[in-house]
């Protein structure tokens, strides 16, 4: 089962653009959860100790500070930092079928004179 863990901080000032991003991200999370994906959101401004549990996140925060937030982990691997991902990105990472895109493994490759025949 795929698990996303989102480390984020409450915005200091909310703009119309940020509200739109958060709305789209909330819809993407609902879409993922409907398909059995576990999504955990953690507000690091309320509990900064959350960042010390993962060495990769701790290193990222030491070098980038709050500019690295939000940090998106999938199955304990950092997938993205510094912005919210789109539904299509998250669907791709989780190998889910997105209504607008399909992810197919076509298998091997072809080379040589008989390729394509």
Secondary structure, DSSP 8 states (H G I E B T S, - for coil): --EEEEEE---SS--HHHHHHHHHHHHHHHHHHHTT-EEEEEETTT-GGGGGG-HHHHHHHHHHGGGG-SEEEETTEEEEESS---HHHHHHHTT--BTTB------S---STTTT-
